[in-house]
């Protein structure tokens, strides 16, 4: 994950404008270092002064956006959200549209066969969807294990919630939903630990989607946002405690999975780790079935006589 963030950070530094690419890269690096300093080292002082959890993230984002606007930053920014096309149905008021206008296609209207043909057939659809679902579910499990809620959690409940969320997301024309360890770490860094965090995050995201509010966030550099995520996951990337606890073959599988995820993508890395651990499991099962041959047990200070050996 850390490698992918660093790659994304490198991509954020390339743009076209009055500055040369090297100057833009230096500007982005400066914004990144300033954001990391404010989030990691000025966190205690800011929270003590303003008595607001997570205020360091808000201040760091605002400072980065102001510096970018005042100094003419030409790197990648959040930008303005695209304007949805007009449907031309605004003349006829329909009260039901207030509830259902978010639905682009109902489940029975989805082009399932067309998508299957585009992906190369039903076998490719099954493989890709199962792999993606497994990665998403494991991401949620890792989030719960890293930051468990106060009342505990249930894998069955998480799986059902993810399935319902993906169905609703498909109806609205959005991408599949899933858990994100980096975003959950950011939430934990800001002090959000109660189950109501998801509801508040959803409402805040809906408010930020309004054009008037989104215009205020448009000049925010992506380098600042990448630095905030990096500040949350950097300690775990530099010192992965759970991976360091592993020994022998388990550690080898874990490090191979991590490297495969960094140099390809999480789905392929998951596949590599799954294949390696399957082979390791089969090897261990074969070894346990063969088992070491154990000879006759002789008690200490016991003399093995011919009578005892024959059971007489």
HELIX and SHEET records of a PDB file:
HELIX    1   1 UNK A    2  UNK A   11  1                                  10    
HELIX    2   2 UNK A   21  UNK A   40  1                                  20    
HELIX    3   3 UNK A   43  UNK A   50  1                                   8    
HELIX    4   4 UNK A   55  UNK A   70  1                                  16    
HELIX    5   5 UNK A   97  UNK A  100  1                                   4    
HELIX    6   6 UNK A  107  UNK A  109  5                                   3    
HELIX    7   7 UNK A  112  UNK A  118  1                                   7    
HELIX    8   8 UNK A  122  UNK A  146  1                                  25    
HELIX    9   9 UNK A  155  UNK A  171  1                                  17    
HELIX   10  10 UNK A  181  UNK A  189  1                                   9    
HELIX   11  11 UNK A  197  UNK A  208  1                                  12    
HELIX   12  12 UNK A  211  UNK A  217  1                                   7    
HELIX   13  13 UNK A  222  UNK A  238  1                                  17    
HELIX   14  14 UNK A  241  UNK A  244  1                                   4    
HELIX   15  15 UNK A  248  UNK A  263  1                                  16    
HELIX   16  16 UNK A  266  UNK A  290  1                                  25    
HELIX   17  17 UNK A  306  UNK A  309  1                                   4    
END                                                                             
